[in-house]
């Protein structure tokens, strides 16, 4: 039966969930680190126990990606993230500096609004639930409508496990009738303390304009530079491993390859040898027209699909059935250059530049056009060149000799393991971190007095420059003059 007044129902549901979450957050705020850690461990165990079931459900409902890879993402969220955060101190006194006489105290922010994308739905639930609760916060999720059922299943599993471990009811919940109106209510409510937004650019912009503090991450569009000092075979293998993992649905995955002219033949030969398909100009144009919709946004029909499916949808002929990645040459950057844009699918652009400086300029141009602050990949065995690029590339994650998708989230690197990747100010984000529990708490600082006013005046009197000292009397006269001016 069709639900009447769906928007009104969803808004009221959201308000109810927020009230319950607010009450739960007050209970959580009274818990100690041991109680919180017990809850987080239960969420981890539930996520791992249901990893396969949720992966299959997500793949079936969304039609995106490869369920076996989604199992890995669920286990990454449940186990790898847990191992990284389990011993973190987030509650109570985090640090005491006896010498400086200061304390740092962790304070939960309260209720977090968790925006969930359809590309990584169940792993996002496991991950965001753990880092929110680790900080002593409640969380209310807004599911992507295209992944609602698997998201609700994931929330049910982790919420029940958390409750059995002592978590108050209502601390983990999700809107069951997702609408834009409900999401706006969730983000703008006075009961919401912080928004943790993962999704498209429009959603992230909406989060930041809601009036509620937000951590939002939008599009990735990372180029991958293969330098002449690189092990080309290994570089191509890593890029293809990354781009085919879950059919390219991780936003840190490479979106284009950039090489010098002198490296073109060698890289193309290795791409062909490892199962990529270099499209001819006609195929490149035909697929390019399919990658973007008329409004300039990514066509959802390509998202998380295999090369065979994409070729069929776009009407491409002559593409081998076992093709791993489709590669299209590109020479421009921007709205009219589809291969320079983010493509959450096994599709790569190929840029060929005259020299290394041209590669650097093109990489910066691509990132500033889309994906600024997100991720950049470089394959090289030249530390000086890596340093030169790292100092200039506008990316928060600069990855060297590793698959972009897995390196960016911290699976194949020692970056903090996370599924929300901040883009920093250059990318319109409030953080450049791989987001973890410490990003979801406030730090209260206790400071004991170490000086008196007389001490400060004495220090001022002892200051001298070119033989002159400032007397306490002069300081008093200056202060008195300023106060009179302010009073008038």
Buried (B, 14 or more C-beta within 10 A) or exposed (E): EEEEEBBBBBBBBBBEBBBBBBBBBEBBBEBEBEBBBBBBBBBBBBBBEBBBBBBBBBBEBBBBBBBEBBBBBBBBBBBBBBEBBEEBBBBBEBEEEEEEEBBBBBBBBBBBBBBBBBBBBBBBBBBBBBBBBBBBBBBBBBBBEBBBBBBBBBBBBBBBBBBEBEBBBBBBBBBBBBBEBBBBBBBBBEBBBBBBBBBBBEBBBBBBEBEBEBBBBBBBBBBBBBBBBBBBEEBBBBBBBBBBBBBBBBBBBBBBBBBBEEBEEBBBEBBEEBBBBBBEEEBBEBBBEBBBEEEEBBBBBBBBBBBBBBBEBBEBEEBEEEBBBBBBBBEEBEEEBBBBBBBBBBBBBBBBBEEBEBBBEBBBBBBBBBBBBBBBBBBBEBEEBBEBBEEEBBBBBBBBBBBBBBBBBBBBBEBBBBBBBBBBEBBBBBBBBBBBBBBBBEEEEEEEEEEEEEEEBEEBBEEEEEEEEBEEEEBEEEEEEEEEEEEE
